Amino acid sequence: MKTQLAVLLCAVTFQACAGITINATRVVYSGKEKVASLNIHNRSSTPYKVQIWLDAELNTSRVGLPIVATPPQVYLSPQQSAQLRFIYLGGGLPGDRESVYWVNIQETPPAAVGTHTLQFVVRTRLKLFYRPPAITTTLAREVQKLQWQQNGNHLRFTNSGPLHITLVNGTLIDNKGHLSPMRNVMLRPYSSHTVMTTDSTRLYQLNYIDDYGAVVPIPLQNAHAPASG
């Protein structure tokens, strides 16, 4: 989940921001259900306008997306909550693998009284994974089949399943016992990804993010080396 700040009005003092809390860090939309939902809550003492929209992972256009967010805008009084719903309109998404979109939740506080204020719009982005009804496997099961293999300074991960696998908080170790972080990576369905390392390092620790946003360790003895060739 990512949060961005956009300055609307610059001046002298600062108005507190990020008054909206979200009950999840990702949305997993099962195609067996008509809708997926997400709850938001205004924890602050001031009202907020909240705008919600989706965009594609590699394209910020909102036009023609097969999944819509409703309501697109909501006003939350202090300590008020709301439920956001995501509806698949049908058509356009593959039935043999997950699709991923960004959910954008943008919160705007009321304009402050006076001119010597600094007002912020806060936009939080989290991923929505649409899982078609034909897919019966689970993320935990697909992680067990995850393959990785090191060849020199190339550490190659292979995801042979229909779900996205997000690898986080990985650690590499060199032949002197020194640890270094591995950058996070999201493996798309039926794809491979190569991480650049050094000849003297090997994978020491690896985790993935489950459907609930929890960071789960991956036992390294589960490694399956893909066939060469």
trRosetta pair geometry for C-beta under 8 A, 3 or more apart (Angstrom, degrees):
i j d omega theta_ij theta_ji phi_ij phi_ji
1 22 7.7 -175 -144 72 150 139
1 25 4.5 -111 -29 -153 124 85
1 26 7.3 -133 -60 -56 93 67
1 124 6.3 3 178 -176 104 100
1 125 6.8 168 -159 85 57 50
1 126 4.3 -14 -109 -93 91 94
1 127 7.9 -122 -81 2 60 73
1 213 8.0 6 -23 -133 114 127
2 124 7.0 162 87 -156 45 52
2 125 4.5 -7 59 56 95 101
2 126 7.7 178 23 -70 62 50
3 18 7.1 28 -168 -105 145 120
3 122 6.4 -8 -170 -174 103 97
3 123 7.1 159 -154 86 53 46
3 124 4.8 -19 -100 -101 80 76
3 125 7.6 -171 -76 18 33 69
4 122 7.4 157 80 -158 46 51
4 123 4.8 -14 59 64 96 96
4 124 7.8 -180 19 -80 66 31
4 125 7.3 30 -4 -8 105 106
5 17 7.0 100 -121 97 108 161
5 120 5.3 -35 -158 -160 100 125
5 121 7.4 140 -160 76 50 52
5 122 6.0 -22 -102 -104 67 69
5 123 8.0 -175 -79 24 22 74
6 120 7.0 131 66 -162 45 70
6 121 4.6 -20 63 64 100 102
6 122 7.9 -172 23 -80 74 25
6 123 6.7 35 -6 -4 111 111
7 10 5.8 32 167 -66 132 90
7 118 7.1 -48 -142 -169 102 93
7 119 7.7 110 -162 78 59 53
7 120 6.3 -45 -104 -105 49 71
8 108 7.8 70 -45 -137 155 103
8 119 4.7 -47 64 95 111 100
8 120 6.7 170 8 -111 92 18
8 121 5.6 91 -44 -20 113 96
9 111 8.0 69 -6 -136 153 88
9 117 6.5 34 104 92 122 85
9 118 6.6 -169 93 -138 72 35
9 119 4.4 37 39 32 104 104
10 118 6.0 14 -131 -118 42 88
11 115 6.3 174 -117 146 153 62
11 116 4.8 -169 151 -149 130 39
11 117 5.4 49 53 50 133 28
11 118 5.6 -149 46 -63 72 67
12 116 4.2 -19 36 -169 115 98
12 117 7.6 -21 50 -57 67 19
12 118 7.4 -146 59 -36 24 96
13 116 5.6 68 5 133 98 88
13 117 5.5 -35 68 -111 93 50
13 118 6.3 -152 92 5 41 89
14 117 7.9 130 -98 -161 9 62
14 118 4.9 -24 -107 54 53 121
15 109 6.4 -147 138 76 130 153
15 112 5.3 -145 -77 -60 144 139
15 117 5.6 32 -36 -172 114 108
15 118 6.1 -167 11 74 80 61
15 119 5.5 7 40 -99 135 59
15 120 7.0 -165 74 11 92 85
16 19 7.4 92 119 -66 96 94
16 44 7.4 172 104 -126 117 128
17 107 7.7 142 -173 94 86 111
17 109 6.8 -123 -113 -18 69 124
17 120 4.2 -41 -80 71 149 127
17 122 5.0 145 162 -44 117 123
18 107 7.4 113 -114 64 32 139
18 122 5.0 158 -76 -125 66 171
19 42 5.8 20 136 -153 105 75
19 43 6.1 -159 -176 56 65 72
19 44 3.3 -42 -144 -19 121 132
19 46 6.7 -102 -103 60 167 89
19 48 5.4 -174 76 -57 124 139
19 107 6.4 -158 51 156 82 147
19 109 6.7 95 2 -83 134 103
20 40 5.5 -1 -175 -177 109 112
20 41 7.0 148 -156 73 61 40
20 42 5.9 -34 -98 -96 70 59
20 43 7.4 154 -113 11 19 83
20 44 8.0 -49 -50 -3 47 107
20 48 5.9 -137 -56 100 105 165
20 50 6.1 106 -95 -96 157 125
20 76 7.1 110 -102 48 103 153
20 105 6.9 -135 113 146 143 121
20 107 4.5 -172 1 -79 130 149
20 122 7.5 -179 34 83 102 123
20 124 7.7 -134 88 4 111 133
21 40 6.9 158 81 -158 46 60
21 41 4.9 -18 59 61 96 95
21 43 5.3 53 -12 -25 114 123
22 25 7.7 116 102 -81 115 42
22 38 6.7 -7 -161 171 99 111
22 39 7.5 145 -156 87 51 53
22 40 5.4 -24 -99 -104 67 79
22 105 6.5 141 -78 48 132 167
22 124 6.5 -156 -15 109 142 155
22 126 7.1 -168 129 -13 158 147
23 38 6.8 176 50 -169 92 64
23 39 4.3 26 4 64 135 98
23 40 7.4 -130 -7 -76 85 34
23 41 7.5 78 -51 -9 93 106
24 27 6.5 104 101 -74 140 62
24 38 6.0 -107 38 -131 116 93
24 39 7.9 96 -5 38 93 74
24 126 7.3 137 108 156 80 161
24 212 7.6 -104 -137 -158 100 55
24 213 6.2 174 -169 -24 72 137
25 126 5.8 -162 179 -133 44 128
25 213 3.7 110 46 -127 113 140
26 126 5.5 -149 -91 171 45 107
26 127 5.1 -9 -129 67 98 84
26 128 7.3 168 -172 -86 69 34
26 129 6.9 22 169 -3 115 101
26 209 7.4 109 -12 142 148 128
26 211 7.5 -129 90 -167 121 42
26 213 5.4 165 16 -76 97 92
27 36 5.4 110 177 142 114 136
27 38 5.6 -68 -86 -65 120 118
27 86 6.5 95 152 8 155 150
27 103 6.2 71 7 -26 129 146
27 126 6.9 103 -8 116 85 112
27 127 7.3 -152 36 106 71 48
27 128 4.2 -12 68 -113 111 80
27 129 7.1 -180 92 26 59 63
28 36 7.3 -165 89 -134 35 140
28 128 7.9 179 -79 -158 23 54
28 129 5.1 -12 -116 63 66 105
28 131 6.3 16 -177 -11 88 124
28 211 4.7 -25 -25 -154 157 101
29 33 7.3 -126 -170 65 65 108
29 36 3.8 -96 -107 -34 86 145
29 67 7.4 128 63 -128 176 143
29 86 5.9 -88 -93 96 135 127
29 88 7.0 139 151 -43 137 112
29 128 6.0 29 -15 -180 116 98
29 129 6.6 -176 25 87 76 49
29 130 4.7 -25 72 -107 116 62
29 131 6.5 168 81 18 55 75
30 33 4.8 75 77 7 95 102
30 36 7.3 134 23 -82 61 104
30 131 5.4 -29 -111 68 49 110
30 133 7.4 74 166 -93 77 66
31 88 7.0 -15 -120 20 76 166
31 130 6.7 71 -65 175 92 84
31 131 5.9 -130 -9 95 89 55
31 132 4.5 12 -10 -147 158 30
31 133 3.9 -113 102 -39 107 71
31 134 7.7 -14 75 6 144 59
31 135 7.7 96 25 29 121 95
32 133 4.7 116 -69 -117 69 97
33 36 6.6 104 91 -69 129 66
34 87 7.2 -9 154 -129 75 86
35 85 4.8 -15 -176 -167 134 107
35 86 6.3 141 -165 67 75 49
35 87 5.3 -33 -106 -88 89 74
36 85 7.2 145 76 -158 42 57
36 86 4.6 -17 61 57 93 107
36 128 7.3 146 85 -150 149 111
37 83 5.4 -11 -166 -177 120 106
37 84 6.6 147 -158 79 62 52
37 85 5.3 -26 -100 -100 79 67
37 86 7.3 -165 -77 15 31 78
38 83 7.3 146 73 -161 38 60
38 84 4.6 -19 64 62 91 106
38 86 7.4 48 -4 -19 104 107
38 103 7.2 96 -3 175 166 164
39 81 6.2 1 -174 -176 102 115
39 82 7.4 165 -151 86 60 39
39 83 5.4 -33 -98 -103 73 69
39 84 7.4 -171 -83 18 22 77
40 50 6.5 154 117 -165 157 168
40 76 7.3 -107 114 -67 106 153
40 81 6.8 166 88 -154 46 67
40 82 5.6 -11 60 60 92 85
40 83 8.0 168 20 -94 70 23
40 84 6.4 50 -8 -19 108 110
40 105 6.7 176 -93 -155 142 144
41 76 7.8 157 -164 -165 26 148
41 79 7.7 -8 -179 -156 95 38
41 80 7.5 -173 -149 98 60 34
41 81 4.4 -23 -101 -101 80 89
41 82 8.0 175 -81 20 42 60
42 47 7.3 -2 -168 -135 162 40
42 48 5.4 -178 -115 22 120 116
42 76 3.9 163 -33 131 131 126
42 77 6.8 174 66 87 150 29
42 78 6.0 -122 120 -127 118 27
42 79 6.4 -70 87 -23 85 14
42 80 5.3 18 36 52 116 71
42 81 7.4 -151 15 -76 70 42
43 79 7.1 49 -127 -95 31 56
44 48 7.0 91 45 -38 126 116
44 78 6.1 -98 97 -121 58 84
44 109 7.9 -55 98 -107 163 112
45 78 5.0 19 -144 -124 32 139
46 78 6.3 76 6 -75 11 101
46 109 5.7 37 111 -150 135 105
46 110 6.2 -127 174 20 115 103
47 75 6.3 13 178 179 116 93
47 76 6.5 170 -155 89 68 50
47 77 5.2 -34 -101 -114 96 46
47 78 6.5 -79 -67 -35 56 68
47 109 7.9 126 86 -149 50 60
47 110 6.0 56 69 -36 90 114
48 75 7.4 175 88 -153 43 54
48 76 5.1 -6 58 57 89 98
48 107 5.0 -11 -179 -164 132 102
48 108 6.6 141 -164 67 76 42
48 109 5.8 -46 -106 -95 79 53
48 110 7.9 -116 -94 -27 38 70
49 73 6.9 -8 -175 -169 92 101
49 74 7.8 162 -156 86 51 38
49 75 5.5 -27 -102 -102 65 76
49 107 7.3 148 80 -156 49 50
49 108 4.6 -19 63 61 99 100
49 110 8.0 107 -12 -73 95 60
50 73 6.9 159 86 -154 53 52
50 74 5.1 -15 62 63 102 84
50 75 7.5 172 18 -90 77 25
50 76 6.0 33 -8 -6 120 112
50 82 7.5 -177 58 48 143 142
50 105 6.4 -11 -169 -171 105 86
50 106 7.0 151 -157 79 53 48
50 107 5.2 -17 -102 -100 79 74
50 108 7.7 -174 -77 21 35 71
51 72 6.7 1 -155 156 72 71
51 73 5.1 -15 -106 -102 69 84
51 104 7.8 -13 109 116 86 98
51 105 7.7 159 81 -155 49 39
51 106 4.6 -14 59 61 96 103
51 108 7.5 34 -4 -5 102 109
52 69 4.6 -123 131 137 108 140
52 71 7.2 104 40 91 122 53
52 72 5.8 -144 64 -148 78 38
52 73 7.1 -168 19 -73 76 36
52 74 7.5 20 -7 6 114 99
52 84 5.6 -176 -132 -130 168 134
52 103 7.2 -15 -162 -173 92 89
52 104 6.9 157 -152 85 43 64
52 105 5.6 -2 -103 -105 81 68
52 106 7.7 -168 -72 23 37 73
53 62 5.5 -35 176 -116 127 137
53 69 5.9 -161 -114 40 26 132
53 72 6.4 34 -76 -146 81 93
53 104 5.1 -11 63 57 75 111
54 62 6.8 123 74 -130 60 86
54 65 5.6 -172 94 139 117 166
54 67 5.9 -21 68 94 177 97
54 68 7.1 -144 18 -126 126 28
54 69 5.5 151 -28 -24 95 110
54 86 7.5 91 -62 -129 134 111
54 101 5.0 12 -170 157 113 134
54 102 6.6 147 -157 78 59 55
54 103 6.0 -31 -99 -100 76 54
54 104 7.1 179 -91 13 23 85
54 128 6.9 -49 -123 28 116 142
55 59 6.7 -138 173 100 95 58
55 60 4.7 0 -173 -145 153 44
55 61 6.6 132 -142 59 99 30
55 62 5.7 -69 -89 -79 82 70
55 65 7.5 -125 -118 -71 32 144
55 101 6.9 163 81 -168 28 90
55 102 5.2 -14 62 59 79 107
55 104 6.6 35 4 -20 100 122
56 59 4.1 18 67 54 120 90
56 60 7.6 -113 50 -61 72 17
56 61 7.0 3 18 55 107 76
56 65 6.8 -164 -52 -104 87 107
56 101 6.0 -63 -109 -120 40 81
56 102 7.5 28 103 15 8 90
57 100 5.2 43 -55 99 131 100
57 101 6.6 -121 -44 -112 75 31
57 102 6.3 131 -96 -30 51 92
57 127 8.0 25 -97 -124 103 100
61 64 7.6 9 129 39 117 94
62 65 6.3 -60 -167 -8 49 123
65 68 6.9 139 90 -75 102 61
65 101 7.1 83 -158 -123 131 142
66 88 6.2 18 139 -156 94 73
66 89 5.2 -136 -166 48 62 95
66 90 7.0 -138 -165 59 110 19
66 91 6.2 -157 -123 80 125 64
66 92 4.2 -171 -60 65 137 131
66 93 5.6 -139 71 -31 155 102
67 86 5.7 15 177 179 111 100
67 87 6.8 162 -153 79 64 38
67 88 5.2 -31 -97 -97 84 61
67 89 7.0 -158 -84 1 30 83
67 101 6.2 -149 58 4 133 162
67 128 7.1 -155 120 117 157 145
67 130 6.4 -151 -61 -69 143 136
68 86 7.2 172 83 -150 37 57
68 87 5.5 -18 58 59 86 91
68 89 6.5 61 -7 -43 103 111
69 72 6.3 106 93 -97 90 62
69 84 6.2 -10 -167 -178 100 111
69 85 7.4 148 -156 80 52 45
69 86 5.6 -24 -99 -98 66 76
69 103 6.9 120 -86 -135 139 92
70 84 7.4 151 78 -161 37 64
70 85 5.2 -25 67 67 87 94
70 86 7.8 162 21 -87 72 29
70 87 6.5 8 10 0 118 116
71 74 5.2 112 73 -61 123 95
71 82 7.9 -63 33 174 109 134
71 84 7.5 -103 35 -119 57 70
74 82 5.0 122 153 -165 161 174
74 84 8.0 -129 -5 -82 140 86
76 80 4.6 -169 -164 79 79 108
76 81 7.5 36 -137 -92 120 13
76 82 6.1 -114 -87 -14 107 117
77 80 4.3 80 56 -17 75 135
84 105 7.8 -107 -48 -99 163 114
86 103 7.6 -79 -79 -97 134 120
86 128 6.3 -174 -140 -143 170 149
88 93 7.4 -65 -150 14 121 144
88 130 6.5 111 -88 -138 126 132
93 99 4.9 -96 -145 -15 112 150
93 130 6.1 -46 -162 103 160 143
93 132 7.0 -176 121 -76 111 105
94 97 5.3 11 99 45 128 86
94 99 6.8 141 36 -58 83 104
94 132 7.1 -94 109 -42 58 144
95 132 4.6 155 -149 -166 53 158
95 133 7.9 -32 -152 47 95 70
95 134 5.2 60 164 16 98 134
96 132 7.1 -19 -32 50 15 151
96 134 6.8 -42 -94 88 49 133
96 135 7.6 118 -161 -69 31 94
96 162 6.0 -125 152 -119 61 128
97 132 7.4 50 52 9 20 121
97 135 7.5 96 -107 -76 22 132
97 162 4.2 -141 -109 -156 65 84
97 163 7.6 -158 -156 -61 71 30
97 189 3.9 176 -154 94 125 167
97 190 6.7 -81 -97 2 143 109
98 129 5.2 -12 -170 -172 129 99
98 130 6.4 150 -159 74 68 52
98 131 5.4 -24 -102 -96 93 65
98 132 7.5 -148 -88 -2 42 80
98 135 7.3 -5 -57 -30 75 171
98 162 6.3 126 -10 146 77 77
98 163 5.2 64 -15 -125 131 51
98 164 5.4 -97 82 -13 142 88
98 189 5.9 153 37 -43 83 127
99 129 7.4 154 78 -157 41 52
99 130 4.6 -7 58 53 93 108
100 127 5.7 -20 -164 -166 106 111
100 128 7.0 149 -157 79 54 52
100 129 5.4 -20 -101 -101 79 68
100 130 7.6 -159 -76 17 30 74
100 164 5.9 45 -59 -44 130 154
101 127 7.3 140 76 -158 40 61
101 128 4.7 -18 64 61 91 104
101 130 7.3 42 1 -18 105 105
102 125 5.1 -16 -169 -164 112 109
102 126 7.5 137 -156 71 63 26
102 127 6.4 -47 -102 -101 53 54
102 128 7.3 155 -118 15 4 87
103 125 6.9 152 76 -154 52 53
103 126 5.2 -20 58 66 105 78
103 127 7.2 149 11 -129 88 4
103 128 5.1 93 -39 -35 105 109
104 123 6.0 -15 -165 -169 95 108
104 124 7.6 149 -155 78 45 47
104 125 5.6 -16 -99 -100 66 81
105 123 7.0 152 78 -155 44 56
105 124 4.8 -16 62 61 99 96
105 125 7.8 -179 22 -78 71 34
105 126 7.7 6 3 13 111 99
106 121 6.1 8 -175 174 101 107
106 122 7.2 167 -151 87 54 44
106 123 4.3 -15 -100 -101 85 86
106 124 7.8 -173 -77 22 40 61
107 121 7.1 167 80 -160 47 61
107 122 5.0 -10 56 61 97 94
107 123 7.7 -179 18 -81 63 40
107 124 7.8 26 -4 0 102 99
108 121 5.1 -17 -94 -112 84 89
109 112 7.7 30 114 -53 117 83
109 119 6.7 -137 63 -151 104 97
109 120 7.7 49 15 61 110 65
111 119 6.8 -32 -126 -95 55 161
112 117 4.0 -170 76 -154 143 174
112 119 6.0 -163 0 -75 106 109
114 117 5.9 112 87 -28 94 109
129 163 7.7 44 -179 -153 141 84
129 164 6.1 -133 -116 29 128 123
131 135 5.5 -102 180 64 89 135
131 163 7.2 4 -114 -107 107 95
132 135 5.3 100 67 -6 78 101
135 162 5.3 -143 -115 98 123 142
135 163 7.3 125 -177 -63 146 91
137 141 5.1 -127 -170 79 92 131
137 142 5.8 90 141 -53 130 96
137 161 6.4 -110 100 -161 160 127
137 162 6.8 131 43 41 125 104
137 163 6.9 -129 94 -20 111 120
138 141 4.6 97 57 5 81 104
138 142 7.1 -151 93 -5 44 86
139 142 5.7 -58 -148 38 35 109
139 143 6.3 38 153 -24 68 103
139 163 5.4 -139 -101 142 73 158
139 165 7.3 150 -159 -99 91 76
139 208 7.8 -165 160 131 111 134
139 210 6.0 148 95 -143 138 67
139 211 5.7 169 10 -45 143 93
140 143 5.8 -51 -148 31 31 113
140 144 6.9 37 151 -23 61 101
140 210 7.1 13 -66 -123 87 110
140 216 7.9 -58 -105 121 90 165
141 144 5.8 -51 -159 27 34 115
141 145 7.1 21 149 -9 63 106
141 161 8.0 148 105 -119 84 160
142 145 5.7 -62 -156 41 40 106
142 146 7.1 69 143 -52 65 82
142 159 7.3 36 167 -158 112 93
142 161 3.9 -128 -133 65 113 164
142 162 7.6 -119 -100 44 141 57
142 163 4.9 -178 15 45 169 118
142 165 6.4 -143 118 -69 114 115
143 146 5.3 -18 -159 -17 44 120
143 165 6.1 145 -91 -129 77 124
143 208 5.4 -139 -116 27 134 161
143 216 7.9 46 153 93 176 124
143 218 6.1 -127 172 -110 115 110
143 222 7.9 37 135 126 76 154
144 222 5.8 -105 -145 -162 59 134
145 160 6.1 -91 138 54 119 106
145 161 6.1 106 73 -40 132 119
145 224 6.9 -31 -163 21 48 145
146 157 6.8 -17 -177 -164 103 97
146 158 7.4 153 -166 75 56 55
146 159 6.3 -20 -118 -99 80 68
146 165 6.2 169 -93 176 124 171
146 187 7.7 133 -128 44 109 164
146 218 7.1 -37 56 -153 142 144
146 222 7.3 55 55 121 88 113
146 224 7.5 147 91 30 37 98
147 157 7.1 145 86 -160 57 48
147 158 4.2 -14 68 58 109 104
147 159 8.0 -159 32 -65 79 28
147 160 6.9 50 2 -18 115 110
147 223 7.1 82 -143 -168 46 64
147 224 4.6 -69 -101 80 86 85
147 225 6.6 110 -161 -128 103 12
147 226 4.6 89 152 -48 153 90
148 155 6.5 10 -175 177 109 87
148 156 6.6 168 -150 87 60 48
148 157 4.8 -19 -98 -101 94 67
148 158 7.2 -178 -78 16 43 72
148 203 6.6 48 121 -27 144 161
148 223 5.7 -73 52 -135 87 104
148 225 7.9 -52 83 -99 36 55
149 155 7.7 175 88 -153 33 51
149 156 5.4 -16 61 60 80 97
149 158 7.9 11 8 -4 99 111
149 223 8.0 133 -71 179 59 115
149 225 4.8 85 -90 -137 114 83
149 226 6.0 -108 -12 30 134 82
150 154 6.9 158 -153 86 55 51
150 155 4.9 -19 -100 -102 86 73
150 156 7.5 167 -90 16 33 71
150 197 7.0 -36 -136 44 116 142
150 202 6.2 -126 5 -123 166 75
150 203 7.1 -168 -47 -14 125 95
151 154 5.1 -15 66 65 83 103
151 156 7.0 7 14 -1 102 115
152 199 5.6 -41 -162 -101 62 87
153 196 6.0 19 145 -164 99 71
153 197 5.2 -155 -161 74 65 61
153 198 5.3 -15 -117 -126 106 22
153 199 5.4 -56 -61 -55 85 61
154 194 5.2 -25 -163 -163 98 120
154 195 7.7 134 -162 69 48 45
154 196 6.8 -31 -102 -107 56 53
154 197 7.3 -169 -68 27 9 86
155 172 8.0 -131 -43 -99 158 121
155 182 7.7 -64 75 -131 155 133
155 194 6.8 139 72 -160 45 61
155 195 4.5 -26 68 64 103 96
155 196 7.7 -161 22 -74 84 5
155 197 5.0 60 -19 -14 113 125
155 203 6.5 124 -145 -56 138 104
156 192 5.9 6 -177 -179 99 116
156 193 7.4 166 -151 85 58 35
156 194 4.8 -24 -98 -100 76 81
156 195 7.8 -170 -76 21 30 67
156 226 7.8 -75 109 29 117 126
157 167 7.0 -114 -119 -22 170 154
157 185 7.1 149 38 93 147 140
157 187 5.9 -106 119 -84 122 133
157 192 6.5 166 87 -155 50 64
157 193 5.2 -10 58 59 99 84
157 194 7.7 -177 20 -84 68 32
157 195 7.2 44 -10 -9 105 103
158 191 7.9 -154 -145 109 54 34
158 192 4.5 -20 -101 -101 73 95
158 226 5.1 45 22 -51 158 141
159 163 7.9 -113 -180 75 124 60
159 164 8.0 22 174 -138 165 31
159 165 5.3 -174 -108 20 131 122
159 187 3.9 138 -26 143 138 130
159 188 7.0 171 65 76 139 35
159 189 6.6 -109 121 -129 120 27
159 190 6.8 -81 102 -44 83 14
159 191 5.7 10 54 56 103 65
159 192 7.3 -178 21 -83 67 42
160 190 6.6 38 -149 -110 35 58
161 165 7.8 81 58 -37 111 116
161 189 6.5 -85 106 -138 51 81
161 190 7.4 -140 70 -58 16 63
162 189 4.8 14 -154 -140 34 132
162 190 7.1 12 -93 -31 48 95
163 189 6.2 104 22 -89 12 97
164 186 5.8 -1 -176 -178 111 103
164 187 6.7 159 -159 80 57 57
164 188 6.1 -27 -109 -119 84 40
164 189 6.5 -66 -64 -42 55 75
165 186 7.3 161 83 -158 41 55
165 187 4.5 -5 59 53 93 110
165 208 5.8 -49 -172 -137 86 134
166 184 7.2 12 179 -179 86 105
166 185 7.6 -174 -150 97 52 39
166 186 4.6 -19 -103 -105 78 82
166 187 7.6 -157 -75 21 31 69
166 208 6.0 122 75 -159 58 76
166 209 4.4 -17 80 33 120 108
167 170 5.9 20 156 -45 107 121
167 182 7.9 -36 134 110 117 121
167 184 6.3 179 93 -152 63 60
167 185 5.2 3 54 58 105 80
167 186 7.5 -174 20 -84 68 32
167 187 6.9 53 -12 -16 105 102
167 206 6.2 -35 -155 -165 109 99
167 207 7.1 128 -160 77 59 47
167 208 5.6 -43 -98 -95 52 76
167 218 7.9 -39 -124 -6 93 145
168 184 4.6 7 -109 -117 68 111
168 207 5.4 -48 73 86 74 100
168 208 6.9 118 20 -122 81 25
168 209 5.9 55 1 -41 129 96
168 215 6.1 -90 80 -124 125 108
169 181 7.7 -70 -147 -142 41 100
169 184 7.5 24 -22 -84 44 97
169 205 7.3 -52 131 121 84 110
169 206 8.0 137 89 -149 68 29
169 207 4.7 7 64 35 107 127
169 215 6.2 45 14 -162 139 138
170 181 7.0 105 80 -171 62 60
170 182 3.4 -40 94 59 113 122
170 183 7.8 -18 49 51 111 22
170 184 7.5 155 8 -91 97 49
170 203 7.0 -52 -171 -142 112 94
170 205 6.4 170 -153 93 45 66
170 206 4.8 10 -113 -108 92 69
170 207 7.0 -150 -68 24 58 69
171 179 5.4 -15 -174 -164 115 108
171 180 7.2 143 -159 72 65 34
171 181 6.3 -47 -104 -109 62 45
171 182 6.4 -129 -64 0 12 94
171 203 7.9 102 81 -165 52 55
171 204 4.6 -61 104 72 95 107
171 205 3.9 28 37 44 109 104
171 206 7.7 -133 28 -58 65 49
172 179 7.1 143 77 -157 47 55
172 180 5.0 -24 64 65 99 87
172 181 7.5 34 17 118 86 5
172 182 5.4 107 -31 -58 97 98
172 197 5.9 177 -128 -134 155 121
172 201 4.3 29 166 176 121 127
172 202 6.8 156 -155 74 79 23
172 203 6.3 -54 -106 -102 68 38
172 204 5.9 129 -146 4 15 101
173 177 6.5 -19 -170 -143 108 33
173 178 7.0 154 -152 76 60 39
173 179 5.5 -27 -96 -97 76 65
173 180 7.8 167 -84 20 30 72
173 201 6.4 151 75 -149 28 77
173 202 6.2 -28 62 60 79 74
173 204 3.8 89 -15 -65 108 134
174 177 7.2 -47 70 22 68 18
174 178 4.9 -1 37 54 109 91
174 180 7.4 46 -27 0 100 112
174 198 7.1 -1 -105 73 110 122
174 200 4.6 36 -153 122 96 103
174 201 4.8 -49 -86 -86 70 74
175 200 4.9 -86 -1 -170 103 101
176 200 7.9 23 -3 155 83 132
179 204 6.5 -98 -121 60 93 162
180 201 6.9 -56 42 -121 118 144
182 195 6.1 29 -162 175 109 156
182 197 7.7 -29 -108 -89 101 103
182 203 7.5 0 -46 -118 153 81
182 206 7.8 -19 52 -100 143 82
183 195 6.9 -179 48 -136 89 114
185 193 5.5 178 170 121 141 153
185 195 6.7 -123 -31 -73 148 111
187 191 6.0 -176 -174 77 76 98
187 192 7.8 -11 -142 -125 107 20
187 193 5.6 -133 -103 5 82 123
188 191 4.2 42 69 14 90 146
197 201 4.7 -125 173 72 119 121
198 201 5.0 83 55 2 83 106
203 206 6.2 0 -177 -44 119 116
203 220 6.5 169 113 -126 109 123
204 220 7.9 -71 -175 -68 18 152
205 217 7.5 -62 -165 -137 89 99
205 220 7.7 -89 -103 -51 31 118
206 217 7.5 103 83 -160 51 60
206 218 4.5 -40 99 53 99 117
206 220 6.7 114 22 -83 109 85
207 215 4.9 25 160 180 140 93
207 216 6.1 152 -161 73 85 36
207 217 5.4 -51 -100 -98 85 41
207 218 6.2 -178 -103 -3 26 86
208 215 7.6 163 82 -150 25 55
208 216 5.7 -27 64 62 74 92
208 218 5.8 69 -11 -52 99 114
209 213 6.2 -16 -171 -142 106 35
209 214 7.1 152 -152 73 60 34
209 215 6.1 -34 -95 -94 66 58
209 216 7.5 137 -114 14 17 85
210 213 7.2 -49 69 22 67 17
210 214 5.0 -7 38 57 110 87
210 216 5.1 60 -37 -14 110 130
218 222 6.4 -102 174 48 85 130
219 222 4.9 97 80 -16 88 103
220 223 5.9 -1 179 -28 61 109
